Amino acid sequence: MSDDWDHIYRIRQSLRNLGIVCVVCFVGMAILSATVAALNIDGSFKRPILAAVVFSSAFGSFSLMGWWLLLTYHRYRLYLSSSAIRQDGAIKSYSVSILSIHEAQWRLRPKGGSIVLLYSHGQFKIEFDPFTLADRDAIIAILRDTLPAQCHRNWNEFNERFVAASPQRQRQQIRAEQTLLLAVLAFALVFGVAGFAGLGNEYFMYSAVNLAGFVWLRSNKRQPPGDNQAGQQPFRIEPLR
């Protein structure tokens, strides 16, 4: 298969940043909580060593999400050309000729939508949410125009949800996400204050989890309508007839 790719895409940097935050926060909390439990200065732990092992294991397992994001950011590439598609994932890679694809299923899930490409020897999925808004629009347009018209399935519904969405609906979604962001951040602050007030070390854990959730939501925050680069026209593709 030819390696003369017309377009090469990788996931957005905010996911890498989220991975760094997750690793730093959860590894730090694992070390801190294990140290506090092992020293047991105030005698609040009946079995300090067991508590240290439990805390370090719990927070250490949470950090795996961050390591996975970093690995995915480092390895993921999406290659597109007029004759082939290749996707290099964190663990597995797929490569397929355009001519061998007999069905392209445009799906509304997961968040941001996806496309499942079925070909003679199997199938694989491309999710759009990990890309920047500009890259997502470009990838959708390329796939829509490159794949044969007869193989598209559920395009009109996908187009209505993600491509031709009205600016008013987008603004409503953005306001809802902003409200959720503020609520999660407020919980993180409240739990943090409770921990520093001496109500219990577990509140630091609650605060860290909410803070990680805030960072994740912030990294996935929608771009408001009209924030595209100067001179760039709104992205629209007509429904299939």
PyRosetta script that sets phi, psi and omega in degrees:
from pyrosetta import init, pose_from_sequence

init()
pose = pose_from_sequence("MSDDWDHIYRIRQSLRNLGIVCVVCFVGMAILSATVAALNIDGSFKRPILAAVVFSSAFGSFSLMGWWLLLTYHRYRLYLSSSAIRQDGAIKSYSVSILSIHEAQWRLRPKGGSIVLLYSHGQFKIEFDPFTLADRDAIIAILRDTLPAQCHRNWNEFNERFVAASPQRQRQQIRAEQTLLLAVLAFALVFGVAGFAGLGNEYFMYSAVNLAGFVWLRSNKRQPPGDNQAGQQPFRIEPLR")
pose.set_psi(1, 138.9)
pose.set_omega(1, -174.4)
pose.set_phi(2, -65.6)
pose.set_psi(2, 143.5)
pose.set_omega(2, 176.9)
pose.set_phi(3, -101.1)
pose.set_psi(3, 12.8)
pose.set_omega(3, 179.0)
pose.set_phi(4, -85.6)
pose.set_psi(4, 81.9)
pose.set_omega(4, -175.4)
pose.set_phi(5, -86.3)
pose.set_psi(5, 136.9)
pose.set_omega(5, 178.7)
pose.set_phi(6, -81.3)
pose.set_psi(6, -31.1)
pose.set_omega(6, -176.7)
pose.set_phi(7, -140.7)
pose.set_psi(7, 139.2)
pose.set_omega(7, 176.3)
pose.set_phi(8, -131.4)
pose.set_psi(8, 127.0)
pose.set_omega(8, -177.0)
pose.set_phi(9, -125.6)
pose.set_psi(9, 149.5)
pose.set_omega(9, 172.6)
pose.set_phi(10, -132.2)
pose.set_psi(10, 164.5)
pose.set_omega(10, -176.5)
pose.set_phi(11, -71.4)
pose.set_psi(11, 161.9)
pose.set_omega(11, -173.4)
pose.set_phi(12, -70.0)
pose.set_psi(12, 152.0)
pose.set_omega(12, -175.7)
pose.set_phi(13, -67.0)
pose.set_psi(13, -23.9)
pose.set_omega(13, -179.0)
pose.set_phi(14, -62.0)
pose.set_psi(14, -29.2)
pose.set_omega(14, 177.1)
pose.set_phi(15, -71.5)
pose.set_psi(15, -35.1)
pose.set_omega(15, 173.2)
pose.set_phi(16, -63.0)
pose.set_psi(16, -44.2)
pose.set_omega(16, 179.4)
pose.set_phi(17, -62.1)
pose.set_psi(17, -39.7)
pose.set_omega(17, 177.2)
pose.set_phi(18, -63.1)
pose.set_psi(18, -39.7)
pose.set_omega(18, 177.5)
pose.set_phi(19, -61.7)
pose.set_psi(19, -41.3)
pose.set_omega(19, 178.5)
pose.set_phi(20, -63.4)
pose.set_psi(20, -44.8)
pose.set_omega(20, 179.9)
pose.set_phi(21, -61.9)
pose.set_psi(21, -43.7)
pose.set_omega(21, -179.6)
pose.set_phi(22, -61.8)
pose.set_psi(22, -45.1)
pose.set_omega(22, -178.9)
pose.set_phi(23, -63.6)
pose.set_psi(23, -48.2)
pose.set_omega(23, -178.0)
pose.set_phi(24, -63.2)
pose.set_psi(24, -46.8)
pose.set_omega(24, -176.8)
pose.set_phi(25, -65.2)
pose.set_psi(25, -51.1)
pose.set_omega(25, -173.1)
pose.set_phi(26, -75.3)
pose.set_psi(26, -35.6)
pose.set_omega(26, 174.4)
pose.set_phi(27, -66.2)
pose.set_psi(27, -41.3)
pose.set_omega(27, 177.1)
pose.set_phi(28, -61.9)
pose.set_psi(28, -43.1)
pose.set_omega(28, 178.5)
pose.set_phi(29, -66.4)
pose.set_psi(29, -34.5)
pose.set_omega(29, 177.7)
pose.set_phi(30, -63.1)
pose.set_psi(30, -45.2)
pose.set_omega(30, -179.8)
pose.set_phi(31, -67.2)
pose.set_psi(31, -45.1)
pose.set_omega(31, -177.8)
pose.set_phi(32, -64.6)
pose.set_psi(32, -49.2)
pose.set_omega(32, -177.1)
pose.set_phi(33, -66.1)
pose.set_psi(33, -38.8)
pose.set_omega(33, 178.5)
pose.set_phi(34, -65.8)
pose.set_psi(34, -38.0)
pose.set_omega(34, 179.2)
pose.set_phi(35, -66.7)
pose.set_psi(35, -46.1)
pose.set_omega(35, 179.6)
pose.set_phi(36, -61.0)
pose.set_psi(36, -44.0)
pose.set_omega(36, -178.8)
pose.set_phi(37, -67.2)
pose.set_psi(37, -41.9)
pose.set_omega(37, -177.7)
pose.set_phi(38, -67.1)
pose.set_psi(38, -41.7)
pose.set_omega(38, 179.0)
pose.set_phi(39, -70.0)
pose.set_psi(39, -37.1)
pose.set_omega(39, 174.9)
pose.set_phi(40, 48.9)
pose.set_psi(40, 52.7)
pose.set_omega(40, -174.1)
pose.set_phi(41, -62.0)
pose.set_psi(41, -42.5)
pose.set_omega(41, -177.6)
pose.set_phi(42, -91.5)
pose.set_psi(42, 2.1)
pose.set_omega(42, 178.0)
pose.set_phi(43, 70.3)
pose.set_psi(43, 21.9)
pose.set_omega(43, -176.5)
pose.set_phi(44, -78.9)
pose.set_psi(44, -14.2)
pose.set_omega(44, -179.1)
pose.set_phi(45, -105.7)
pose.set_psi(45, 123.5)
pose.set_omega(45, 178.5)
pose.set_phi(46, -71.5)
pose.set_psi(46, -34.5)
pose.set_omega(46, 177.3)
pose.set_phi(47, -126.5)
pose.set_psi(47, 82.7)
pose.set_omega(47, -172.9)
pose.set_phi(48, -60.9)
pose.set_psi(48, -39.2)
pose.set_omega(48, -179.1)
pose.set_phi(49, -66.9)
pose.set_psi(49, -43.3)
pose.set_omega(49, 177.7)
pose.set_phi(50, -62.7)
pose.set_psi(50, -42.2)
pose.set_omega(50, 178.7)
pose.set_phi(51, -62.8)
pose.set_psi(51, -40.6)
pose.set_omega(51, 178.9)
pose.set_phi(52, -62.2)
pose.set_psi(52, -42.1)
pose.set_omega(52, 178.9)
pose.set_phi(53, -64.8)
pose.set_psi(53, -42.8)
pose.set_omega(53, -179.7)
pose.set_phi(54, -63.9)
pose.set_psi(54, -46.9)
pose.set_omega(54, -178.6)
pose.set_phi(55, -63.5)
pose.set_psi(55, -47.2)
pose.set_omega(55, -177.7)
pose.set_phi(56, -65.5)
pose.set_psi(56, -37.1)
pose.set_omega(56, 178.9)
pose.set_phi(57, -68.1)
pose.set_psi(57, -42.1)
pose.set_omega(57, -178.3)
pose.set_phi(58, -64.4)
pose.set_psi(58, -52.6)
pose.set_omega(58, -178.9)
pose.set_phi(59, -68.8)
pose.set_psi(59, -33.4)
pose.set_omega(59, 177.0)
pose.set_phi(60, -63.9)
pose.set_psi(60, -37.8)
pose.set_omega(60, 177.6)
pose.set_phi(61, -67.8)
pose.set_psi(61, -35.6)
pose.set_omega(61, 176.7)
pose.set_phi(62, -63.6)
pose.set_psi(62, -33.1)
pose.set_omega(62, -178.9)
pose.set_phi(63, -67.4)
pose.set_psi(63, -18.3)
pose.set_omega(63, 179.3)
pose.set_phi(64, -60.4)
pose.set_psi(64, -31.4)
pose.set_omega(64, 176.8)
pose.set_phi(65, -60.3)
pose.set_psi(65, -41.7)
pose.set_omega(65, 178.8)
pose.set_phi(66, -66.1)
pose.set_psi(66, -42.6)
pose.set_omega(66, 177.8)
pose.set_phi(67, -62.8)
pose.set_psi(67, -37.3)
pose.set_omega(67, 178.8)
pose.set_phi(68, -65.2)
pose.set_psi(68, -41.3)
pose.set_omega(68, 177.9)
pose.set_phi(69, -63.4)
pose.set_psi(69, -40.9)
pose.set_omega(69, 178.9)
pose.set_phi(70, -65.4)
pose.set_psi(70, -42.0)
pose.set_omega(70, 177.6)
pose.set_phi(71, -63.4)
pose.set_psi(71, -43.5)
pose.set_omega(71, 179.9)
pose.set_phi(72, -63.6)
pose.set_psi(72, -43.8)
pose.set_omega(72, 179.3)
pose.set_phi(73, -61.5)
pose.set_psi(73, -38.8)
pose.set_omega(73, -177.1)
pose.set_phi(74, -70.3)
pose.set_psi(74, -36.0)
pose.set_omega(74, -171.0)
pose.set_phi(75, -100.6)
pose.set_psi(75, -26.3)
pose.set_omega(75, -170.3)
pose.set_phi(76, -70.9)
pose.set_psi(76, 133.2)
pose.set_omega(76, 171.1)
pose.set_phi(77, -145.8)
pose.set_psi(77, 143.2)
pose.set_omega(77, 173.9)
pose.set_phi(78, -120.5)
pose.set_psi(78, 119.4)
pose.set_omega(78, -178.1)
pose.set_phi(79, -108.9)
pose.set_psi(79, 130.9)
pose.set_omega(79, -179.8)
pose.set_phi(80, -130.3)
pose.set_psi(80, 140.1)
pose.set_omega(80, 172.4)
pose.set_phi(81, -147.1)
pose.set_psi(81, 178.4)
pose.set_omega(81, -179.2)
pose.set_phi(82, -73.6)
pose.set_psi(82, -10.7)
pose.set_omega(82, -176.7)
pose.set_phi(83, -121.7)
pose.set_psi(83, -11.6)
pose.set_omega(83, -174.7)
pose.set_phi(84, -157.0)
pose.set_psi(84, 162.5)
pose.set_omega(84, 176.1)
pose.set_phi(85, -133.8)
pose.set_psi(85, 136.7)
pose.set_omega(85, 177.4)
pose.set_phi(86, -137.4)
pose.set_psi(86, 135.2)
pose.set_omega(86, 178.3)
pose.set_phi(87, -127.6)
pose.set_psi(87, 118.3)
pose.set_omega(87, 175.8)
pose.set_phi(88, -100.6)
pose.set_psi(88, 110.7)
pose.set_omega(88, 178.9)
pose.set_phi(89, -93.5)
pose.set_psi(89, -175.5)
pose.set_omega(89, -179.6)
pose.set_phi(90, -63.7)
pose.set_psi(90, -33.1)
pose.set_omega(90, -177.3)
pose.set_phi(91, -119.5)
pose.set_psi(91, -42.6)
pose.set_omega(91, -172.5)
pose.set_phi(92, -123.6)
pose.set_psi(92, 151.8)
pose.set_omega(92, 178.4)
pose.set_phi(93, -121.2)
pose.set_psi(93, 149.3)
pose.set_omega(93, 177.3)
pose.set_phi(94, -130.2)
pose.set_psi(94, 142.9)
pose.set_omega(94, 176.4)
pose.set_phi(95, -143.9)
pose.set_psi(95, 131.9)
pose.set_omega(95, -174.4)
pose.set_phi(96, -147.0)
pose.set_psi(96, 143.8)
pose.set_omega(96, 174.6)
pose.set_phi(97, -79.5)
pose.set_psi(97, 142.6)
pose.set_omega(97, 178.9)
pose.set_phi(98, -58.5)
pose.set_psi(98, -37.8)
pose.set_omega(98, -176.7)
pose.set_phi(99, -67.1)
pose.set_psi(99, -24.1)
pose.set_omega(99, -178.4)
pose.set_phi(100, -87.6)
pose.set_psi(100, -6.6)
pose.set_omega(100, 179.4)
pose.set_phi(101, -81.4)
pose.set_psi(101, 122.4)
pose.set_omega(101, -178.8)
pose.set_phi(102, -108.7)
pose.set_psi(102, -9.3)
pose.set_omega(102, 177.4)
pose.set_phi(103, -155.9)
pose.set_psi(103, 136.7)
pose.set_omega(103, 176.5)
pose.set_phi(104, -124.3)
pose.set_psi(104, 109.2)
pose.set_omega(104, -176.8)
pose.set_phi(105, -96.6)
pose.set_psi(105, 109.6)
pose.set_omega(105, 176.3)
pose.set_phi(106, -82.7)
pose.set_psi(106, 121.6)
pose.set_omega(106, -173.8)
pose.set_phi(107, -117.7)
pose.set_psi(107, 150.3)
pose.set_omega(107, -179.5)
pose.set_phi(108, -87.4)
pose.set_psi(108, -8.5)
pose.set_omega(108, 179.5)
pose.set_phi(109, -123.7)
pose.set_psi(109, 150.6)
pose.set_omega(109, -2.4)
pose.set_phi(110, -75.2)
pose.set_psi(110, -162.1)
pose.set_omega(110, -177.7)
pose.set_phi(111, -53.4)
pose.set_psi(111, 133.1)
pose.set_omega(111, -179.7)
pose.set_phi(112, 89.9)
pose.set_psi(112, -10.8)
pose.set_omega(112, 178.6)
pose.set_phi(113, 84.1)
pose.set_psi(113, 168.3)
pose.set_omega(113, -179.9)
pose.set_phi(114, -158.7)
pose.set_psi(114, 170.6)
pose.set_omega(114, 174.5)
pose.set_phi(115, -133.7)
pose.set_psi(115, 134.1)
pose.set_omega(115, 177.0)
pose.set_phi(116, -108.4)
pose.set_psi(116, 121.4)
pose.set_omega(116, -178.7)
pose.set_phi(117, -101.2)
pose.set_psi(117, 119.6)
pose.set_omega(117, 178.7)
pose.set_phi(118, -103.6)
pose.set_psi(118, 128.5)
pose.set_omega(118, 179.2)
pose.set_phi(119, -135.0)
pose.set_psi(119, -177.0)
pose.set_omega(119, -169.5)
pose.set_phi(120, -61.8)
pose.set_psi(120, -29.6)
pose.set_omega(120, -175.2)
pose.set_phi(121, -109.8)
pose.set_psi(121, 9.0)
pose.set_omega(121, 179.6)
pose.set_phi(122, 153.5)
pose.set_psi(122, -150.1)
pose.set_omega(122, -179.3)
pose.set_phi(123, -157.9)
pose.set_psi(123, 160.2)
pose.set_omega(123, 170.4)
pose.set_phi(124, -154.2)
pose.set_psi(124, 160.2)
pose.set_omega(124, -173.6)
pose.set_phi(125, -114.6)
pose.set_psi(125, 141.4)
pose.set_omega(125, 172.6)
pose.set_phi(126, -115.3)
pose.set_psi(126, 118.3)
pose.set_omega(126, 176.9)
pose.set_phi(127, -94.8)
pose.set_psi(127, 139.9)
pose.set_omega(127, -173.6)
pose.set_phi(128, -95.2)
pose.set_psi(128, -20.9)
pose.set_omega(128, -175.1)
pose.set_phi(129, -61.4)
pose.set_psi(129, -35.1)
pose.set_omega(129, -178.3)
pose.set_phi(130, -66.8)
pose.set_psi(130, -11.8)
pose.set_omega(130, -177.4)
pose.set_phi(131, -90.8)
pose.set_psi(131, 162.0)
pose.set_omega(131, 172.0)
pose.set_phi(132, -66.9)
pose.set_psi(132, 163.6)
pose.set_omega(132, -178.3)
pose.set_phi(133, -60.1)
pose.set_psi(133, -43.1)
pose.set_omega(133, -179.1)
pose.set_phi(134, -65.2)
pose.set_psi(134, -43.9)
pose.set_omega(134, 179.4)
pose.set_phi(135, -67.0)
pose.set_psi(135, -39.4)
pose.set_omega(135, 179.1)
pose.set_phi(136, -59.3)
pose.set_psi(136, -47.4)
pose.set_omega(136, -179.5)
pose.set_phi(137, -61.9)
pose.set_psi(137, -40.5)
pose.set_omega(137, -179.8)
pose.set_phi(138, -66.5)
pose.set_psi(138, -42.3)
pose.set_omega(138, -179.7)
pose.set_phi(139, -63.8)
pose.set_psi(139, -44.6)
pose.set_omega(139, 179.2)
pose.set_phi(140, -60.4)
pose.set_psi(140, -44.4)
pose.set_omega(140, -179.0)
pose.set_phi(141, -64.1)
pose.set_psi(141, -41.1)
pose.set_omega(141, -179.6)
pose.set_phi(142, -65.7)
pose.set_psi(142, -46.2)
pose.set_omega(142, 179.6)
pose.set_phi(143, -64.4)
pose.set_psi(143, -40.8)
pose.set_omega(143, -179.7)
pose.set_phi(144, -63.0)
pose.set_psi(144, -38.5)
pose.set_omega(144, -176.7)
pose.set_phi(145, -86.2)
pose.set_psi(145, -27.4)
pose.set_omega(145, -175.1)
pose.set_phi(146, -83.7)
pose.set_psi(146, -41.5)
pose.set_omega(146, -178.1)
pose.set_phi(147, -71.4)
pose.set_psi(147, 144.9)
pose.set_omega(147, 179.7)
pose.set_phi(148, -57.5)
pose.set_psi(148, 141.0)
pose.set_omega(148, -175.0)
pose.set_phi(149, -59.5)
pose.set_psi(149, -34.6)
pose.set_omega(149, -175.0)
pose.set_phi(150, -73.5)
pose.set_psi(150, -11.6)
pose.set_omega(150, -176.1)
pose.set_phi(151, -94.6)
pose.set_psi(151, -6.7)
pose.set_omega(151, -177.1)
pose.set_phi(152, -74.8)
pose.set_psi(152, 135.7)
pose.set_omega(152, 176.5)
pose.set_phi(153, -129.8)
pose.set_psi(153, 134.3)
pose.set_omega(153, 176.4)
pose.set_phi(154, 65.8)
pose.set_psi(154, 23.1)
pose.set_omega(154, -179.0)
pose.set_phi(155, -65.2)
pose.set_psi(155, -43.4)
pose.set_omega(155, -175.3)
pose.set_phi(156, -60.9)
pose.set_psi(156, -40.2)
pose.set_omega(156, 177.2)
pose.set_phi(157, -67.4)
pose.set_psi(157, -41.7)
pose.set_omega(157, 177.5)
pose.set_phi(158, -63.0)
pose.set_psi(158, -43.3)
pose.set_omega(158, 179.8)
pose.set_phi(159, -60.9)
pose.set_psi(159, -42.2)
pose.set_omega(159, -179.5)
pose.set_phi(160, -66.2)
pose.set_psi(160, -37.4)
pose.set_omega(160, -176.3)
pose.set_phi(161, -77.8)
pose.set_psi(161, -45.1)
pose.set_omega(161, -168.7)
pose.set_phi(162, -112.4)
pose.set_psi(162, -26.2)
pose.set_omega(162, -173.8)
pose.set_phi(163, -99.7)
pose.set_psi(163, -46.4)
pose.set_omega(163, -174.8)
pose.set_phi(164, -103.1)
pose.set_psi(164, 22.3)
pose.set_omega(164, -179.8)
pose.set_phi(165, -63.1)
pose.set_psi(165, 139.9)
pose.set_omega(165, -177.7)
pose.set_phi(166, -71.8)
pose.set_psi(166, 149.3)
pose.set_omega(166, 176.7)
pose.set_phi(167, -57.6)
pose.set_psi(167, -34.8)
pose.set_omega(167, 179.7)
pose.set_phi(168, -63.7)
pose.set_psi(168, -42.6)
pose.set_omega(168, 178.6)
pose.set_phi(169, -65.4)
pose.set_psi(169, -39.5)
pose.set_omega(169, 178.8)
pose.set_phi(170, -62.6)
pose.set_psi(170, -41.4)
pose.set_omega(170, 179.6)
pose.set_phi(171, -65.1)
pose.set_psi(171, -38.5)
pose.set_omega(171, 176.9)
pose.set_phi(172, -62.0)
pose.set_psi(172, -42.5)
pose.set_omega(172, 178.2)
pose.set_phi(173, -64.5)
pose.set_psi(173, -38.5)
pose.set_omega(173, 179.8)
pose.set_phi(174, -66.1)
pose.set_psi(174, -42.0)
pose.set_omega(174, 178.9)
pose.set_phi(175, -63.3)
pose.set_psi(175, -40.4)
pose.set_omega(175, 178.1)
pose.set_phi(176, -63.5)
pose.set_psi(176, -40.5)
pose.set_omega(176, 179.1)
pose.set_phi(177, -67.6)
pose.set_psi(177, -37.3)
pose.set_omega(177, 177.9)
pose.set_phi(178, -64.7)
pose.set_psi(178, -39.7)
pose.set_omega(178, 177.2)
pose.set_phi(179, -62.4)
pose.set_psi(179, -43.1)
pose.set_omega(179, 178.2)
pose.set_phi(180, -63.8)
pose.set_psi(180, -40.3)
pose.set_omega(180, 177.9)
pose.set_phi(181, -58.8)
pose.set_psi(181, -46.7)
pose.set_omega(181, -179.7)
pose.set_phi(182, -63.9)
pose.set_psi(182, -38.9)
pose.set_omega(182, -179.9)
pose.set_phi(183, -65.4)
pose.set_psi(183, -44.4)
pose.set_omega(183, -179.8)
pose.set_phi(184, -64.8)
pose.set_psi(184, -41.6)
pose.set_omega(184, 178.3)
pose.set_phi(185, -64.6)
pose.set_psi(185, -38.3)
pose.set_omega(185, 178.3)
pose.set_phi(186, -63.0)
pose.set_psi(186, -42.9)
pose.set_omega(186, 177.6)
pose.set_phi(187, -61.9)
pose.set_psi(187, -41.3)
pose.set_omega(187, 179.0)
pose.set_phi(188, -61.2)
pose.set_psi(188, -41.6)
pose.set_omega(188, 179.7)
pose.set_phi(189, -68.0)
pose.set_psi(189, -42.9)
pose.set_omega(189, -180.0)
pose.set_phi(190, -62.4)
pose.set_psi(190, -46.3)
pose.set_omega(190, 179.7)
pose.set_phi(191, -65.2)
pose.set_psi(191, -37.2)
pose.set_omega(191, 177.8)
pose.set_phi(192, -63.8)
pose.set_psi(192, -43.3)
pose.set_omega(192, 177.4)
pose.set_phi(193, -62.4)
pose.set_psi(193, -41.0)
pose.set_omega(193, 178.8)
pose.set_phi(194, -61.8)
pose.set_psi(194, -39.2)
pose.set_omega(194, 178.3)
pose.set_phi(195, -65.9)
pose.set_psi(195, -44.7)
pose.set_omega(195, 179.1)
pose.set_phi(196, -68.5)
pose.set_psi(196, -24.5)
pose.set_omega(196, 178.3)
pose.set_phi(197, -77.8)
pose.set_psi(197, -3.6)
pose.set_omega(197, 176.3)
pose.set_phi(198, 87.1)
pose.set_psi(198, 18.2)
pose.set_omega(198, -179.1)
pose.set_phi(199, -79.1)
pose.set_psi(199, -11.6)
pose.set_omega(199, 178.3)
pose.set_phi(200, 146.6)
pose.set_psi(200, 143.6)
pose.set_omega(200, -178.9)
pose.set_phi(201, -67.8)
pose.set_psi(201, -22.0)
pose.set_omega(201, -178.9)
pose.set_phi(202, -63.8)
pose.set_psi(202, -23.3)
pose.set_omega(202, 179.5)
pose.set_phi(203, -68.5)
pose.set_psi(203, -27.7)
pose.set_omega(203, 174.3)
pose.set_phi(204, -65.2)
pose.set_psi(204, -37.7)
pose.set_omega(204, 177.2)
pose.set_phi(205, -64.3)
pose.set_psi(205, -46.1)
pose.set_omega(205, 178.8)
pose.set_phi(206, -59.5)
pose.set_psi(206, -40.9)
pose.set_omega(206, -179.9)
pose.set_phi(207, -64.7)
pose.set_psi(207, -42.4)
pose.set_omega(207, -179.5)
pose.set_phi(208, -64.2)
pose.set_psi(208, -41.2)
pose.set_omega(208, 179.6)
pose.set_phi(209, -63.8)
pose.set_psi(209, -44.1)
pose.set_omega(209, 178.2)
pose.set_phi(210, -66.3)
pose.set_psi(210, -36.4)
pose.set_omega(210, 178.3)
pose.set_phi(211, -65.8)
pose.set_psi(211, -41.5)
pose.set_omega(211, 176.3)
pose.set_phi(212, -62.9)
pose.set_psi(212, -39.7)
pose.set_omega(212, 176.5)
pose.set_phi(213, -62.8)
pose.set_psi(213, -39.0)
pose.set_omega(213, 177.6)
pose.set_phi(214, -62.2)
pose.set_psi(214, -44.6)
pose.set_omega(214, -179.5)
pose.set_phi(215, -63.9)
pose.set_psi(215, -41.5)
pose.set_omega(215, 178.9)
pose.set_phi(216, -63.8)
pose.set_psi(216, -45.4)
pose.set_omega(216, 178.8)
pose.set_phi(217, -64.0)
pose.set_psi(217, -38.5)
pose.set_omega(217, 179.9)
pose.set_phi(218, -65.0)
pose.set_psi(218, -37.6)
pose.set_omega(218, -179.8)
pose.set_phi(219, -70.3)
pose.set_psi(219, -22.4)
pose.set_omega(219, 179.8)
pose.set_phi(220, -102.4)
pose.set_psi(220, 11.6)
pose.set_omega(220, -177.7)
pose.set_phi(221, -64.1)
pose.set_psi(221, 137.1)
pose.set_omega(221, -178.7)
pose.set_phi(222, -69.3)
pose.set_psi(222, 152.2)
pose.set_omega(222, 174.8)
pose.set_phi(223, -87.1)
pose.set_psi(223, 125.5)
pose.set_omega(223, -178.6)
pose.set_phi(224, -61.3)
pose.set_psi(224, 148.4)
pose.set_omega(224, 176.2)
pose.set_phi(225, -58.7)
pose.set_psi(225, 137.6)
pose.set_omega(225, -179.9)
pose.set_phi(226, 93.3)
pose.set_psi(226, -2.8)
pose.set_omega(226, 179.3)
pose.set_phi(227, -92.8)
pose.set_psi(227, 10.0)
pose.set_omega(227, 176.9)
pose.set_phi(228, -67.6)
pose.set_psi(228, 167.5)
pose.set_omega(228, -179.7)
pose.set_phi(229, -62.0)
pose.set_psi(229, 153.4)
pose.set_omega(229, -176.7)
pose.set_phi(230, -59.3)
pose.set_psi(230, 133.6)
pose.set_omega(230, 177.3)
pose.set_phi(231, 84.9)
pose.set_psi(231, -7.6)
pose.set_omega(231, -178.9)
pose.set_phi(232, -81.2)
pose.set_psi(232, 130.2)
pose.set_omega(232, -178.0)
pose.set_phi(233, -80.8)
pose.set_psi(233, 150.6)
pose.set_omega(233, 176.8)
pose.set_phi(234, -56.7)
pose.set_psi(234, 142.5)
pose.set_omega(234, -176.2)
pose.set_phi(235, -84.3)
pose.set_psi(235, 121.4)
pose.set_omega(235, 179.0)
pose.set_phi(236, -146.5)
pose.set_psi(236, 142.1)
pose.set_omega(236, 172.3)
pose.set_phi(237, -132.3)
pose.set_psi(237, 136.2)
pose.set_omega(237, -177.1)
pose.set_phi(238, -71.5)
pose.set_psi(238, 147.9)
pose.set_omega(238, 176.4)
pose.set_phi(239, -62.8)
pose.set_psi(239, 157.2)
pose.set_omega(239, 173.9)
pose.set_phi(240, -71.9)
pose.set_psi(240, 143.7)
pose.set_omega(240, 179.9)
pose.set_phi(241, -97.5)
pose.dump_pdb("model.pdb")
